[in-house]
Amino acid sequence: MSDNFDQLAPWVAAIAERFGDGNMRKIARKIGIALRRVNAARIAANVQPDGSAMEPRKKRPLRDRKKDRVRNKGRMFPKIKLARNMTVDATADQVELRFAPKVARTAEVHHFGLRDRVARFRGAPQVRYPARELLGFSAVDEDAVLAAVLDGVDA
């Protein structure tokens, strides 16, 4: 993940001095929800935080049992991008966006390009997955954070 969060520290710290912990927690929660929304949209579009496309899924035909024809699946990570699987933990000091334990292993394997089994059963073959950066920080994220902070300050 990109380490551009240090750029936000000076101006967020200046705002934090004006508000109490309760208000900062509310603003942090809004920031987390905005970041979750932006990252979920990016994952759904199969785009990495730097703007490049994720390496596509390996093409393989799948049998559609209902219509008895071969079809190809397109998008990756249908469940990871859901709000219930991307949790936001916000305190007055920090915002944490993480994956729920149910999908955390899948996200970790794809984010870092690790080896994993292709299926859950014991004898399944292991494959090295290409690194697909799921969570990151980009200019769009900075705009979302700024909008969330300004919205929190206005409220």
N, C-alpha and C positions, 0 to 999 in steps of 0.2 A: 504494500500500500504506500502511496505517496506520503512524504513527511512534510507537507506544506502547511501544516497546522500552526507552525510557529509564526507565520505571517499574520494570523488572526489575533494573536495574543495582545499586542499593544492596544488596539482599539476596543477589543472586548473587555480588557482590564479597565480601561477608562470608563466604560459604561457600568461595569460591575461595581465600581466604587460608589456610584450614585444610588444603587438599589440595595435592598436588604436581601437576605438569603432566600426568603420566600418568593420574591419577585424574580430573582436570578434563577431559581429552580424552574419557574414557569417559562421564562425565556429560554432556558436550556432545553426544556422539553419541546418547545416549539422548534428550536434549532434541530433537535434530534429527529423530529417528525419530518421536517423539511428535507433533511439529509436522507432519511429513509425513503421518502417519495422519489427524490432525484436518483438515488442508487437503484431503486427498484425499477424505475423506468429505463435506466441504462442497462440493467441486467436483462430486462424483457426485450430490448432492442439488440442484444448481443454485442454491445459496444463496451470497450474498456474505458477506464477513466481518462486516459490520454487521448481518446477519440478514435483510436484504431479499432477495427473489427476484431472480435474474438475469433480464434481459430475454429472453423466450423466443425460440427459433429461429423464423425465418420459416416459416410453414406452407406446405408444398408437397407434393403427392402424389408418392410414389415407386413405381415399378412393381416388384412382387415377381416376379422372373422365374420362380421355381420354381412358384409357385402362380397366376401370371398374374392378380394382383389389385393394386389400389392400396392402399398402406399409408403411414402417416405415421411418421416417425422422431420420437422423443421427446427423450431425453436428449442433452445436448451433451457434448463432450470425452470420448469413450470411452477414448482412449489417454493423455491427459494425466495422468489421475489414477493411473496405474499406478506402482508403486514404481520401476520401471526408468527411468521418464521424469521422476521427481522425485528428484534426487540430493541427498544430504546430505554436506556437507563440514564436518568438525568439527576444530577445534584447541582448545588449552587456553584460548584467548582469545575464540573466536567460533564461531558455528554459521551455516552458509550453506545455505539451501534454495533450489535453483534447478532449472530445467527442463533436461532433456537437449537437446543441440543439435538433435536431430531434430524436437522439438515446440516448441522455444523461440520460433520465429517465430510460430506459431499462437497460443501463449500471449501473446506480446507484443501482437499485433494485437488480441486480444480484451480483454486487461487494460487497455490504454490507449485502445481505441476508434479504431484507425488504419484507413487505407485499404489494401486488399489485393485481389489477384485472387481470384475465386471458385474458380478451378481452376488447375492448374499450367501449362497450355499457354499459349503466347505471346499469343494474341489474346483471352484470357478477359477479360470485363468486370471493372472494378474497383468495389468497393463499400466504403462506410464502415461498419465494424462497430460496433455499440453497445459502450460500455465495460462490461465485465463483470469486476469485480475478482476475480481468481483467488486470489492469495496475499494474506493479510492477518493481522491480529492482533486477536483478540477475547477476551472473557472465558473462552470455552471453551479457547482457546489458553493463557491464563494458568494455568488449572487443569491442563492437560496438562503444561505446563512445571514447575509445582510438584510434580506427581506424579512426573515423571521425575527431578527433583532429589532428592526425598525417597527415591525408589527407589535412586538412585545413592549417596546418603549411607548408607543402610542396608546396602548391599552391601559 
